[in-house]
Amino acid sequence: MLSVSVTHRLGAFTLDAEFQSEGGLTALFGRSGAGKTSLVNAIAGLIRPDRGHISIDGEVLTDTATGRFVPAHRRRVGYVFQEGRLFPHLNVRQNLAYGRWFAPKDGARSLGDGSEFDQVVGLLGIEHLLARRPANLSGGEKQRVAIGRALLARPRLLVMDEPLASLDDSRRHEIFPYIERLRDEMRVPIVYVSHSIPEVARLATTLVVLSDGQVAAIGPTAEIMGRLDLFPLTGRAEAGAILATRIAGHDSAFALTILKAAAGELRVPRLDLPVGTALRVRIRARDVMIALKPPEGLSALNVLPGTVAEIAQGDGPIVQMRLDCAGEALIARLTRRSVETMGLVPGLKVHAVIKSIAFDHHAFAGAQPLAVSSDAEIAEG
């Protein structure tokens, strides 16, 4: 477990944040200037806070009350920056080997059976890059090498400070699957800094929302993203919800894939994944329409029954509404006029209508084959 409680003043800005993480990928999310990088720098030992306590798995790294402060190089916290920061005069193999110099000699943490080096290289898909120098790598390849170098130091915690911020959209989506594999297979807890909703929706198991140096909310990603009161911090333009699904089948005649969620079935453009694969699906509020009755004669294929759970009040023309669909949240964005005309109030039974074409490649996260059974847990891959 990572436990963090720090107070630190940086000029006119004060960081006063506290959170705990049980593992997985914990995303620190917030706008620029919210305190994300200052907080991870305190965790990594790059900042000595004015007051605070930081511990990993019970070992105290910072405790200002007793004067304890473990220096950065002894914390075993791997740090991946926005840029790869590879040594330009070394090839990929040599850059990776550099990380091994910092690994504990007592084998305190094993990466699993077989060669650590081969396992990390295989996990990140960089076998074919080992003889290249950084100048001959793409941005995504550089970041994968930087992650590998950090892993080979056998960190007990991996910190990633906006590692995809410098990449274009195609390179960003190239590296997502590797971070997902890292999260799911390597057993190394990750603290991940981002200000991108699609990014944290895809990757994070726990979401920490920072605002003006303080923790505004913390919890499972789907739960936090479904809170209407946090939209001023998370961004109304990217408002949406996450549904846990698994692939129930494929409709070859129409090139569609059928997803099973607690709320019902969804039909989306064909996914080249096997039946039983677990997927986390992000549905944007702007792609959800509301009907009072089961609609007929519509081109939209996805209709999920639900109950109006909450309507965010406001004087503007747009209203955010949260639906309860068999225990899972779905967010819709409507005009205030539509809400009043349709008589939408909490407790009303409605139907959410979602177009299949709303599900582009940005909507899906994680892929891990599951045993197909009626009581299989639908979990993020």
N, C-alpha and C positions, 0 to 999 in steps of 0.2 A: 504494500500500500504506500502511496505517496501522500504525505500530509504537508500542507503549505499554509502558513499564516505569516504574512510579512507586511510591514509598514515602512515606506521609504519615500523620502522627499527628493524630487529632482527639479530644482528651480521652483517654478510656481505650481508644478504638478505633484500630487501626492498619491502614491500607490498604497492602498490599504485593502488587501485581498486575502481571502481565506478559502481553501477548498481541499477536498480529499478525492483521490482516485484509486479505485480498486484494480485498475489494469485496463487492458484493451487500448483503444485510442481515445484519449481525452483531448477535445479541441477547445482551445482558448479562442473565442470568437468575439469580435468587436470592431468598431470603426477605428480608423487611424487615430492614434493618440489615446486609445482606451487603456493602455498599460500592458498589452500582451507581451511585447518583447522584453520590457523591464521585468515582468514576472518570471519569464523563462530564464532570463539572465540571472536572476536571484536563485532560481533552482539549480542552475548550472554552476553557480559559484563565481560568476563574472561580476556580480554586484553583491556587496556586503550590506544588507539592509540595516536601516536605523534600529528597527525592532523586528523581532520575528523568530519563527521556529520552522525548520524544514527537516523532514525525515523521510527515508525510504526504507521500507520493510523493517521499521523499528530502529534503524541506525540514524542517529542525529547528525545532520550535516551542518546545520546552522542553528544556533541557540544563543541569541544575544543576551539572555538573562544569565547564562553561565560563561559567556565569552567564547563558546565553541564555534569555530568556523573552519570547516574542511576546505582546503584550497581546491580550485577547479580540477587540477590534474589528478587529484586523488579521489574524486567523487564517483568516478566510473559512470559519468553521464555523457553519452554520445550526443554531439551537436551537429545538426545538418542545417546549413544556412541557406539563404535565398539562392546564392550562387554556389556551385560545387566546391570552389576554393581548392582545386586540385593542384598538385605541383606540376608546372608545365614541362619541366625537364625530365620527368619520370613517366614511364608508360603506365597503363592501367594496372597491370600486375604489380608494379612497384608501388604505385599509390595505395593499392589495397594492402600490400605487405606492411606499409608504414603504420596502418592501424593496429597491426598485431603487436607492435612494440609496446603498446599501452595496455594490452590484455594482462590480467592477473596471472601470475605464474603458477598459482596453486590450483588452477582449473575450477575456480569457485562457481563458474556457470558454464555449462556445456550447451552448445547449439544443437546437440543431437548426435546420432550415430554418424560415423564416417568423418571425412575431413571437413573441418570447419570452413576452410577456404573454398573447397569445392561446393559445399552446401550453400554458402552465401552467394557464390558466383552463379550457381544454378538457380537459386531463388530469384535473383535479380535479372537473369537472362543476359549476362554480360560475358559469356564464355568467348564469343567471337571478337571481343574488344580488347582482350588482355595485352596484345602487342601494340595497341595504338597509344598515341599520346593525346592529351586533352584537346589540343588544337584540332584534332581530327574527329572529335566527338560532337554529336548534337547536344542541345541543352538538356534534353531528357536523359540521354546517355550519361552525361556528366553527373547529373543528380543521382542516378542509380549507382554510379561508382562511388560517389560521396557517401551514400547510404551504406554501401558495402564496407567502405573503410571504417565508418563509425561502428558497424556491427562487429567487425573483426577485432575491435578493442574490447569486446565482451562487456558492453555496458549493462548496468542494471536498469537504466532508464534511457530512452532515446528522446531527445528534444529536436523538433523540426520547426524551424522558424520560417513560415511561409515558403516552403521549399519549391512550390510551383509558381510563385508570383512572377518570375522572370521568363516563364515559358509561354509560348502561344497555345491556342486552344488545342491543336492537334497533338502537340508534345505533352500537354497536361493530361489528356486522356490516354496517351500512351503509357504514362507512368502510374496512373491510378491502380491498375491491377497489381502492380508490384507492391504498392503500399498496402493494399488489401491483403496480399499474401503475407507481408511482413507482420501485419496486425494479427492475422489468424493463425500463422504457423510458427512464428519465432518465439512466442511467449515473452517478448520484451515489451513492457508497457511504454506507450508513446504519449508525449505531450506535444500537440500539434497546433501551431499558431496559424490562424487564417482569418480573413475578413470576407470570405466567399461562401455564401449560403449553399450553392450547389456542391462545393467542395466538402464542407462539413456534413452536409446531408448524406453524401455518399460514403464518407470515411469514418465519421465519429461514432463511437459507441456511447460516449458521455459528452455533453456539451456544457461548457462554462461560458456564460455571456458576461463580458466585461463592459463597464460603462464608467468613464471618468475615474478610472483607477480602482473601482470596486466591483465585486461580483454581484451582478444583478439577478442571476439565476443559474442553477446547476441541476442537471438531471439527465435521464436518457434522452438521446437526440430527438426521437419522435415526439416525446412528451413536451420538450421545450419548444420545438418548432410548431406545435399545435396550440401554443398559448397566445391568444390575441393581444394580451396586454404587453407582450414583448415585441410586437411588430415595429414600434418606433425604434427599437434597438437592432432588430434583426433585418429590417428593411421590408416595407410593404410591397415594393416592386417584385421581390423574390419570394413573397409569402406563399406558403404551401404546406403540405403535410406529407408524411412518410407512411406507407403501408407495407407491412411484411407479407410477402407472397411466396408461392412456389409454382413452378411450371407444372400445370396439370395435363397439358397436351398441346398438340399442334394441329392447326387446320390447314392442311397442305393445299386444299383447293383454292383458298383465298389468301395464302401466305400470311397467316396469322398465328399467334401463340396465345394459348389460354392460360391465364394466371389465376390461381386460387388464393383468395384472401379471406380473412374472417368476415369481411363485409360482403363477400360475394365473388363473382367471377369478373375478370377483366380480359378483354381481347385487345391485343397490341400487335404492331407489326412483327413479323416472324423473327424470333430470336434463335440463333444457332446454338442452343444449349439443350441438354437432355432433360427429359421429364424427371421431376423431383428436385431440380435445381432451385435453391432458395435465392430470392432476390428481394432487395429493398427498393421499393418504387416510390419516387417522389412525384406527387401530383400538385401542380401549381394552382393556386386559388383562381387565377384568371382563366383556367381551362375547365372550371366546374360551373355548370348551369343547374338551376333548381326547378323542379316540377312538383306540383301539388298532387298529381296523380301519375300512375305509371304511364309514361309517354308512349304514343303509338305513331307510326309513320315518320320516324326520325332516322336520319342517316347515322347518328351516333350509336355505337354498339354497346356502350357501357352505361348501365343504369344500376346504381346502388341505393337500396333503401336506407333511410337514416332518420334521425330525430334532431331537430334544431336544439343545440345545447347552449349556445351563447351567441349573442349579437353585440358586436362592439359599437357603442354609441358614439355619435359624432355629428357635427353640423355640416360636414362636407357632402358632396354628392355620392361618395363611395362608402360602402359599409362592408366590413369583414364579418363573416359568419362561420361559426364552428359547428360541424355536424358530428353526432355520435353514430357511427356506422358499426354496429355489433361490437362496441367497445373500442373501436379505433377512430381517431379523429380525422376529419376531412375538412378542409378550409375552402370556402367559396367567397368570391368577391362580387358583390352586386351593387346596383345603384340603390340609394336610399328610397327612391320612388318605387322600385320593384319590391323592396321589403314591405313598404306600406301598402301598395296595391294588392300584393299577394297575401297580406295579413300574416307575415312570417313572425312568429314569436317562439321563445323557448318552449320546448315540449311538443311542438307541432311535428307530425309525421310528414316527411317529404321524400323526394327521390333526387339523388345527385346524378347528373348526366355528364359524361366525359367522353370526348371524341377520342377515337383510337389514334388519330394522327397527332394528338397531344403528347404521345409517348415517343420522344426522340431518344437518341443515344445518351442524352444527358440525364434521362429519367431513371435509369437503372443502375444499381450498385450491387457489387458483390456477386459472386457465383460460386456455389459449392454444392455438389451433388448430395442429395439427401435420400434416405430410404423412403420409397413412396408408400405411405400408409395413412389411414384416415386420422390417426392420432399423432402424426409426426409434428414435432414442434416447428413452427415456421420461424426461422431465425435468419438474421442477416448473414450472408455468406462471407 
